[in-house]
């Protein structure tokens, strides 16, 4: 077939004319990865592991790598799952402690990218706006925005396989409810996703609205310097204290070579998390008792635990909030942190007025109110000019989209470390690319066929950010590889035994 010039494909999609001096075109690549965070670097490593001669590129919107761990810079930002299973299987995590600080994770990602020669394949400050598939050439054409203002220009990239490692939420717009009277407040209103580097909270009264992972990691880290910190929640979340000091990990590091020790430690933590999730799902009443006992053991005897730490939902219906060495509970006990469970009536000049009639004085209000879901980084997908709406498509093997050729999406677990599934995805995509190249296939996609399939949400969480954006992500089926599970060990088994051509369509132009 005659190959269509990439600039023609871009022009037909309504992007800038190719004659514009502000538009440049990049050479064809075998694979383009969008995103240089934890998943993107993992994908690049696994791709080169199985396809050492593959010509690939990583396009990253931000000026440096790290993804989530570069975006969030509020005090205390850290992992909300153990770092040993969050880290890469192929690159040991060398610091102590089960929960890691955000900046340490970012440096680890950066170190890994440089160590394995991935960093030189990254192009920073590239915002991928459109991705167009052309069936006559079996290629993707990407419309990419570079720079801002008068320096803004567009670039065109082409590839045979496209992999999104963009996460699942909007980097630009976090979720912030509209609070009555917000304009009347004379202090500062801050969202953790856009934390100002020069924010001075020393000696000030801070009200943090929220009860999720962001709130519980932020609050203990500002409580020492602030005059007083109030954690204001509409309803309680499950919060569990995790000991930072590891005993098995140091012993294994002494006995085994670094790579073997890392594998063993990673397996231990992944197994532990899976066992806890399974136990609490199967026996929710027991799970409640165990979590409550953990909280009560770290608070004064007369503290109203059931008022502030007794959620209406069962354990793991939402993601669990982990706190290192009970730091949040220690702050409550010492009086530097106060828990308030109530509803907001409105903001006023000096703070927050609650529906109970109480007033919370504040100099700073932090709206740790959550994320806004956004699939595929907001990139507009089209196949031969027809727009693809991800929420209309089923997901296959948790990373391929129904009837969308040569495209994968890396997304982690909701009840375990992100990287456990992200790495599985990276290896699966690398295997698929290798199979296609060895057999001369130029396109591949999963096809459901004529069998009807009931749709269900991609994630089984009852979290607010999931429920308020039902159309942001693709949908899961109810059986087979079309069902998105949140069970690492069942997925790992399927990953080993499933056939690469199961429900897949392969072809050549």
Phi, psi and omega in degrees: 000151177284129182279132178279133178298140183302324182292331175293320180296319179294318183296319181294338179273001177091015179269179186302148178299142183295340181283350180297131180293347182271003181248129178234156183239138180262156178296160177298138176240154174291314182221138169240131177253130179257114180114126179245045174263204182303315182288319183298317179293321176300313180300318180296317180299311182293325178299311181289334178299318182260342181227069187300338181261006182292138177266108184232166180213148174246128176253121183240128182292325185274168182281354175210165184280167179132333179060236179307322186279356169258326182292311183275122183228021178287157180300130177089002180302132185202174177290147176254013170219167184298141185286337183291321176271345174281334180283171183286144176296332186266357180222106185300144171272125191255352180272155177281171177092140183278330178251128188253149177287148184303317182293326176294323178293317179299317180294325177295317177299314180297315178302314181298317180297320179286320183300321185257016175071020181275327186303325183289348178265005182264135172246114185274164178057043175242111181260111183279113183266320183225151174222117185243125177266132179245111184289343180282341179238352185052054179221155172260139174242125184253132172264118189238133179261135181231135177080180182222160175057227183293338181271001183293137177214170178242148176232150179244130178237145178233145180205166178266333179223138185238131182232120179268118174240051189260003182077204188224008182226164184281119180286338184270317189238101173285171178275122176225111178299159176275111180264126177300136178082007182301325180289343180278339184292129185270350178270203181258140173247121188235137168257134183304332180292339178234054184289124179289135181296332184260016181294125181252108180251008180296128178072013183249158177271123185240130172250122178254119180266116181141159181222017181267195185299323180297312182298314186286340175271327181288312191301310180298335183278344176253349185294328182294328184259334180285156177293321179195143179235130176247128173263108183259115180237143176285323177210153184290158171240163174281124180233131186228134179276129180244130179289133180281326183287124179261143180251317181288319184302311179299324180294317179294325179294331178281327186274329188243158171301155185308314183294316180293319179298317181297318179298317181293317179295318180298317179298319181299312183290321178296319178295316180299314180297315180299320180294318180295315180298315180297316181298313183288330175290319183284324181233074185299326179295318176296318178301316177302315182297317181296317180293317179298320179298321178298317180293311183299326181294341183252011180231161178303153185300326184266012183286139181283074184302317185288346176281318189252347185225036180231082183298157178279342182261168180277158179305136178070010165290335167233163182294140180285141176264120179258137176238134183283127175050039174057032185299321178296316182292324177296320179296322177295316181298320181282345177095000179279343179234135176237135175266132175229124177249109187193176177250148181276129172275306179189162168275154170224192186299328189244006179160221186235128176260131185260161181293337177287349183101347180287151177241131176256112178289139183210142168262330179226135173244124179254120181265082177275060191263003171113187186254166173246119182296141177205112180276146174059030176063015182080004179294135179275119182261137177219143174243114182051041176089346180267129183291140176256120176262111186306326183289351175270356186247145172280153174263139180246128182053030174068004182214350177250150181257136180309122175061022175250112187288144167052043181219136177225160182224126181263121177215140187270195181273158175264344184237018178201181182297139181307316190290339180303316178272327180301320179289324176298318177298314181301318180291322179295317179295318179299320178294318179297315179299317179298315180299317179295316182293320181292331183256005176074018178280139178253351173211153179205140177201153177278142182230127183287328183082199185275351181292125179292147181225128176284137181267148172215162182302149179299320181246141181266028179270149173258023181290150182301319183293337176278315185288332182274355179227063185294339183257012184279335187236162174297173183249156178262150170274195184242354179203165180063205180287355178275349178268125178274113180262163175236054182224102187300317186287325175293321178294319180298322178294314178299322180300325183280328189253346184288149180271142185293334183265006180296119179059019180255145174252124178244149180197174180228150174276000000 
